[in-house]
């Protein structure tokens, strides 16, 4: 039997197995030509963004409303066949982690499509559940465990106790919100339009939540909106702090509101045991300490916050029986 995990994210899609670990980790994108022939998926598709050919379309199927299942099918079919998910005389079981914004109807449609591709069984579970497992929490304890997952397109918090998800909440501010805020700031301050790759570089190099005495600087390159030629600007960490302050405060207020809605015993559990955090946004410099100081409880970030969900999928795959 073949067993594979799919971490289905709005920005990234990941494929893993227990035996081989992470097989694929690339943008959830497909590039098509004028006749809807596939030009590339993942990074190959992303590289075609901004192509001079007007017939080339780069589509992120999960970003469209409603979800573009035709393009999602193309992506999954190419990805699963490329990694030999379906073989003669073997049954394939797929375990899919999906964002909390994904509806039950969407899961049902996707399940049917995956079965049409050749899957014998398809199981779905919300990303926050898989994140909790990837963080290696014992969710069956009689005390409350709190998990926070802030990714590119999702922001979720949940309480687990006695093997159940007791309560969850979703915030509209996510990593993509930060990207938009940085792009808008560069446009308004420097009359510059920058690529997503440049924004990710800014977050990685000088993404900072707390004011620094000796802030690091970074040269940013983008397109001047008036002359339409490349230009550059030097920005520093403290300027990014000014952009992020309002957003991280929204996160802190949302978490505090969620915790205050819990029974007193659960609130005490979280204050004592802390919050386990994952997702790429937790790599912003100073964010864990900012949340800890503002919320008033310990904040623990998983060893690999970007791939915590994939780790959870692999743990679950290891527990599945043939």
Number of C-alpha atoms within 10 A of each C-alpha: 12 16 22 24 28 24 26 20 21 22 19 18 21 21 23 23 22 17 11 9 15 17 12 16 16 16 19 25 25 24 25 19 15 11 8 12 11 18 15 19 25 21 15 15 23 20 13 19 14 12 11 8 10 9 12 21 20 21 20 24 22 20 15 11 7 9 14 14 16 10 20 19 16 15 22 19 16 14 18 17 12 10 13 10 20 19 12 5 7 11 16 18 23 22 22 22 26 21 19 18 15 14 11 11 9 14 16 11 12 18 19 13 18 18 15 10 16 16 19 16 14 17 12 17 15 15 26 28 21 24 28 27 22 23 21 14 15 15 20 13 13 11 17 22 25 26 25 26 28 25 23 21 19 24 23 23 22 22 26 24 18 14 11 12 16 13 14 16 15 19 14 14 20 23 21 17 16 21 18 13 17 21 19 17 17 19 17 11 9 15 16 24 21 21 14 13 9 17 20 14 14 22 20 14 16 21 27 27 23 18 15 12 8 9 13 14 15 14 11 17 16 20 17 17 14 8 8 11 10 13 17 14 12 9 17 19 24 21 17 21 19 14 18 22 14 11 18 19 14 15 18 18 15 18 20 15 12 18 21 12 11 15 9 11 11 20 18 16 16 24 17 12 17 20 22 21 25 28 26 18 23 20 19 16 19 14 19 17 15 17 20 16 13 13 16 14 17 17 22 17 18 18 11 15 22 19 20 25 28 28 27 24 29 28 17 16 20 13 9 10 7 8
